Amino acid sequence: MQFYDFSDYRDLLKVRIEEKRILLAGHNYQDLAKACRVQKAYLSRVFKHDADLSQDQLYLACEFLGIHQDQRRFVFALHELCRSTLPKRRSELQSEIEDLRTKALGTEKHIQTKSVSVDTADRLVPYFLDPDVQLVHMFLTVKRYRENLEDIRSKLSLSPAQLSAILTTLERLELVAIRGKSIEVLQDALHLPTSSELFRPYRLLLRNKALAKMQSMPSDQGQFISVVFSASHGTERTIRERLLQVLRETEDQVRESRSDRVYQMTFDLFSWSD
């Protein structure tokens, strides 16, 4: 199970210590009990759902198991839910837990590239609402395209006037610096958070641009996968977490790679039934 799939903090801790025991020889239930300042027999009762840890003991358990601060909010919310008997409070806690699950699946929590602020997003409206501007920006991160702007114009089917206007925009936005025939990329990665008011039109415009490109490509180029399936909400969360793991690994590989081509990668996972 993935971290945010758990509905009981005791099951989460039990799986976590098992993982730690396997990865780090010598760490076991006795070590966890000692870290929590409880007897091993009491910890055994906790894992059997016959007892509960206090908040302080749970904090010590999280510290021992390497559960970071963002994840601790989720663990403590599960802890409160397990101990509460008030229907209204339990309902509020369940809503909080679901909200924490949703936030944990946000892209910005899984990549190194920092999200742009609200003020920066407002300044970058011409960038996020014109896919050609973003594409030219990425082409300019490749040395051979910086040295041959005509090749960019040809690849993107832009007129000389369009390319010139885009370069002016990128310079005005301080994403590139143009000195005669030399172009320096000042910032090579921007991430627009889903909370931005620009996100929905940005997503739609970029997707439409990608669809137009896909229509013109031979069927044996690129990798296009589309699957419609039925599953549980928990399964959807697990798939999301795996996609985000791929995104994290991809970002690491991209940062270490020598750039000589421009790519687009898109993940789509949404519900038709909600």
N, C-alpha and C positions, 0 to 999 in steps of 0.2 A: 504493500500500500504506500501511496505518497503521503507526505507529511500532513497536508490539509484534508486528507480523506477521513481522518479519524474523527469519531464522534464521542470518544471517552479518553480523557487525559491519561488514564491508567494503562490503556492499551497502547497509547502512543509511547509512553515511557518504557513499557516492556519491550516493544519492538526496537526502540532506540538503544536500550542497553544490550540487547541481543546483537545488534549491528556493531556496537562498540566492542563487545566481547569477541566477536569474530575478527574485526579489523585490528584490534589492539589486544594482543595476548596478555592475560593477567587481569584485565578489567572484568569484574563480574558483579553479581547481585550484592555480595558482601561489601564491595567497594562503594556501590551506589547507596546502600543502607548507611554506611559510615559517613558518606558525604552529606546525606540527608539528616544525620544525627538521630536515626531510629534503629531499632533492632531488626535484624534480617527477617525474623519471624513476622514482625509487623509489616515489613515491606511485602512479604509473601502474601499476607492478607489483603494488602492494597491491590496487588496484581490480580487477586481472585475476586475483586470488587466487594470484599467484606469489610473494608476500611478505607479511610481517605487520608491523604497527606494534608497538613496545614499549608497555608500560603507560603510561609517561610521555608518549610520543608520542600515544597514544590519549586521554589526559587533556587534552592541549593541543588535540587535534582537537575534543573535546567542548566545551571552553571556547570555541573559535572559532566553533563551529556553534550555540552557544546551547542545548546539551543540558543540562537542569538535573539536579540531584543525584539525584533519584529515578530518572530515566531512565538516568543513568550506570551505576547498578548493573546494569541490564539489558544495556547495551552491553558492560560489562566481563565479564559472565557469558558473553555471546556470544563475546567475545575469548578467554576461557579455553577455551571449548568448541572453538573453531577450532584452538587450539594444542595441546590435549591429545590424547594417543594411548592413554591408559589407559582401557579399557572401563568399569571401575567408576567412575572419576572422571567420565567423560563422562556416564554415567547419572545421577550425582549433580548435575552441572551442568544437564543437561536438566530434571531435576525442579525445580531452583532457578529456571530460566528460566520454566518453566510456572507456578510459584508467583508469580513477579514479574508475569507477564502477568495472572494472576487478580486479584492485589492492585491492579493498575493500573486494573482495571475496577470497583473498589469505588466506590459512589456518593459516599462522603465525600471522595474525592480530587478530585471534579469540581464541588463546590458550595461556596459561600462560607459557608453556615450551618454552624457548628461542631457536631460530634457531641457528644451529652451523654456525660459521664463515667460510669463504672460506678456510683459513689456517687449521682450525680444521677439516673441511670436507675432505681435502686432507690427513690429518693424519689418518682419520677414514675410508679410502677406504676399508680395509679388513672387517670392520663392515658392511658398507652399501652394499657391493657387495657380501656378503655371508649371506643369510637369516638364516642359522643355527647359525651363531655367534649372531645375534640379538635375536633369539629364546632362546638360552642358557642364554644369558644375562637376559632376562625377567624371565626365570625359576629361576634364582639365586636370584631374588627379593623376592621369596617365601621361607620362612624359612625351610619348610619341604624338599624342593628340594636342598637347600644349604647343608643340613645335609645328603642327600642321592643322590649323583651324579649318582649312577647307575640307579635311577628312571628317571633322565633326559635322560640318554643315551637310555633307553628303550622307552620312550615316543617319542623320535625323531629318533629312529632307527639309532643311531650313533655307530660306532665301538669305542672301548676304545681309539684307537689312534686318531680318529677324535675328540672325546670329549677332550682329553688331549691337542691337538693342539688348539682347540677353547679357552680353559681356558688360555692357554699361550698367545693367541692373546688378550683376554680381559684384562689380566694383563698388557701386554705390552702397550695397549692403555689407561691404567690407569682408566679403568672402574670398575675393581674389584681389591682387594688386597687379595692375598692368603698367609696364614701363617700356614703352616703345613696342618692340616685337616680343618682349619677354613677359611671361605671365607667371605669377607666384600664387599658389593656393594658400590662403591664410587660415582657412578652416575647412577640414575635409569631411566632417560628419555632423549632422544635425538630427535631433530626434524630437518630433512633435508629440507631446503626450496626448492620450485619448481624452483628457479633460479639457483640452483646448477647444474653443468654439470653431477653430479652423479645421479640426480633425475630420469631420464628416465630409465637407466639400473636398478637402485634400485627398482623402481616401478614394472618393468617387472619381475625381479627375485623374488621379494616377492610375486607377484601375481601368478606366476607359482608354487611357493612352496605352496601357499594357495589352488590352484586348485588341486594339487596332494593330499593334505590332504582331501579336500572335496570329492574327488573320492573314498577315502577309508572309509568315514563315512557313517553310516546308514542314510537313508533319513529323519528320524524323529529327528535327532540331529542337533543342530544349527538352524540358521534362515537365509534362502536363498531366496532373493526376486529379481526378474529381470522383469522389465517392459519396453516395447518399446512403445512410445507414440509420438504424434505430438502436438506441442504447440507453443506459441509465444516466442520470445527472452526474453521479460519481465517476462513471466511465469517461464522460466528457471532460471532467476536471483532470483526470489522469492523462488524457490525450493532450490537453492544453499544457500541462506541466512538461510532457515529453517534447512538445513542439518548442516550448521556451528553452528547454535544455539544448535542443538543436540550435536555436538562435544564439544562445550563449557560446556554444562551441564554434559556431560559424563566425561570430564576431572576433573571437580569439584568433582563428585561422586567417581572417581577413587582415587583422592588424599585423600579423607576422608575414603576410604574403607580399611579394613584389607585384605591383599593379601593372597589368598590361592590357586588360579588357574591362568592360563595364557590364555588369549583370543586374538583373532584378530577381528577387526571390519573394514570393508572396504566400502566406499561409491564410487559408480561410477555414474557420470552424464556427458555425452558427446554427441556431435551431430554427427549423421551419414550423415547429409546433408551439412555440411560446408566443 
